[in-house]
Amino acid sequence: MVLADGRRIHQEDVGWVLNRLVQIPSSYLARIEQEDVEYTEQEFRALLCSALHSMCRTGAHVVELPHPYVLAGRWRSPAEWYLLATRAGLPHRPWRWHDTMPKSCPADNEWTSWALVLGDIVLSDPPLSEDVRSACRRLADLAEVSLLHIGLDRSPDTSPVFTGIMPMADLRVAGDRAIDALSKVLSR
């Protein structure tokens, strides 16, 4: 692979890749004729998916392989996340579908607590019981992801309950603890 500044990356130099792709940069698409933007975006997405998947075949470990519809990894609807959370054993409030449901899970500012799963490490604020940490790991396993940002609602007198998932794990919420955990995960 040749980077924009001319540097070359050889397959034997890559051990790990942390996928943080969200979308095709709009600056790339701005140069395209309007009628070709959608096609170009699909082709660029396919190229990025193919490149990251091919890195796996050469021995690199890619954290969060892209999905054809979402570059940051496999994504699900709120209903699918609630189903997986139930299967993982995470407590949650009853959930009912209605016509005004948001298309994505609640924003992190609606959560009173969070858990960040990095491989087999679970970071949280405030600390969680081992049962809840285990359920968070099971949810990541069921979702087939190695990074997961789980929203929890927690009042002082209750156990935390699942409220949603952040589309791409925000490693900043755990600060240096996330960097340390990610380093441990990537060095295994």
DAZIKA-V717440 format. One record per residue. RES is the residue in one small letter. SS is DSSP state (a for helix, b for strand, c for the rest). OMEGA is omega as a letter, one per 30 degrees, with the letter a starting at -180 (999 if undefined). D_FIRST is the distance of its C-alpha to the first C-alpha in Angstrom with 1 decimal. Layout:
# DAZIKA-V717440
<<RES	SS	OMEGA	D_FIRST> <RES	SS	OMEGA	D_FIRST>>
This chain:
# DAZIKA-V717440
<<m	c	l	0.0> <v	b	l	3.8> <l	c	a	6.5> <a	c	a	9.9> <d	c	l	11.5> <g	c	l	9.5> <r	c	l	8.4> <r	b	l	5.6> <i	c	a	5.2> <h	c	a	6.6> <q	a	a	8.3> <e	a	l	11.5> <d	a	a	10.9> <v	c	l	10.8> <g	c	a	14.4> <w	b	l	14.9> <v	b	l	13.5> <l	b	a	16.2> <n	c	l	15.9> <r	c	l	17.8> <l	c	l	16.9> <v	c	a	20.3> <q	c	l	19.9> <i	c	a	18.1> <p	c	a	18.8> <s	a	l	22.0> <s	a	l	21.1> <y	a	a	18.6> <l	a	a	21.4> <a	c	a	24.0> <r	c	a	22.9> <i	c	l	23.5> <e	c	a	27.0> <q	a	a	28.8> <e	a	l	29.5> <d	a	a	25.8> <v	a	a	24.5> <e	a	l	25.1> <y	a	a	23.4> <t	a	l	20.4> <e	a	l	20.2> <q	a	a	20.6> <e	a	l	17.8> <f	a	l	15.3> <r	a	l	16.6> <a	a	l	16.2> <l	a	l	12.5> <l	a	l	12.0> <c	a	a	14.4> <s	a	a	12.9> <a	a	a	9.4> <l	a	l	11.4> <h	a	l	14.0> <s	a	l	11.8> <m	a	l	10.7> <c	a	a	14.5> <r	a	l	15.1> <t	c	l	13.1> <g	c	l	15.4> <a	c	l	13.9> <h	b	l	16.5> <v	b	l	15.7> <v	b	a	18.7> <e	c	l	19.7> <l	c	a	18.0> <p	c	l	18.1> <h	b	a	21.0> <p	c	a	21.1> <y	c	a	23.6> <v	b	a	22.4> <l	c	a	18.8> <a	c	a	20.2> <g	c	a	21.6> <r	c	l	24.8> <w	c	a	27.5> <r	c	l	31.2> <s	c	l	34.3> <p	a	l	36.8> <a	a	l	39.0> <e	a	l	36.4> <w	a	l	35.7> <y	a	l	39.4> <l	a	l	39.8> <l	a	l	37.1> <a	a	l	38.7> <t	a	l	42.1> <r	a	a	40.8> <a	a	l	39.3> <g	c	l	42.7> <l	c	l	41.9> <p	c	l	45.1> <h	b	l	45.0> <r	c	l	47.6> <p	c	a	48.6> <w	c	l	46.2> <r	c	l	47.4> <w	c	l	45.6> <h	c	a	47.1> <d	c	a	46.4> <t	c	l	45.3> <m	c	l	42.6> <p	c	a	39.5> <k	c	l	36.4> <s	c	a	34.6> <c	c	a	35.9> <p	c	l	37.8> <a	c	a	36.1> <d	a	l	35.9> <n	a	l	38.8> <e	a	a	41.0> <w	c	l	40.5> <t	c	a	42.8> <s	b	l	40.5> <w	b	l	37.0> <a	b	l	35.2> <l	b	l	31.6> <v	b	l	30.4> <l	b	a	27.5> <g	c	l	27.4> <d	c	a	31.0> <i	b	l	31.8> <v	b	l	33.8> <l	b	a	34.3> <s	b	l	37.0> <d	b	f	39.4> <p	c	a	42.2> <p	c	a	42.0> <l	c	l	42.3> <s	c	l	44.4> <e	a	l	42.9> <d	a	a	43.8> <v	a	l	41.8> <r	a	l	38.8> <s	a	l	39.0> <a	a	l	39.2> <c	a	l	36.1> <r	a	l	34.1> <r	a	l	35.6> <l	a	l	34.5> <a	a	l	30.9> <d	a	l	31.2> <l	a	l	32.9> <a	a	a	30.2> <e	c	l	27.6> <v	c	l	25.7> <s	c	l	25.1> <l	b	a	25.5> <l	b	l	28.6> <h	b	a	30.7> <i	b	l	34.2> <g	b	a	37.0> <l	b	l	40.4> <d	b	a	43.8> <r	c	l	46.1> <s	c	a	49.6> <p	c	a	51.4> <d	c	a	53.6> <t	c	l	51.2> <s	c	l	48.3> <p	c	l	44.9> <v	b	a	44.2> <f	b	l	41.0> <t	b	l	40.5> <g	b	a	36.9> <i	b	l	33.2> <m	b	a	30.8> <p	c	l	28.0> <m	c	a	25.3> <a	c	l	26.6> <d	c	a	27.4> <l	a	a	26.8> <r	a	a	28.8> <v	a	a	32.1> <a	a	l	32.2> <g	c	a	31.1> <d	a	l	30.6> <r	a	l	31.7> <a	a	l	28.6> <i	a	l	26.3> <d	a	a	28.4> <a	a	l	28.3> <l	a	l	24.6> <s	a	l	24.2> <k	a	a	26.7> <v	a	a	25.0> <l	a	a	21.5> <s	c	a	23.2> <r	c	999	25.0>>
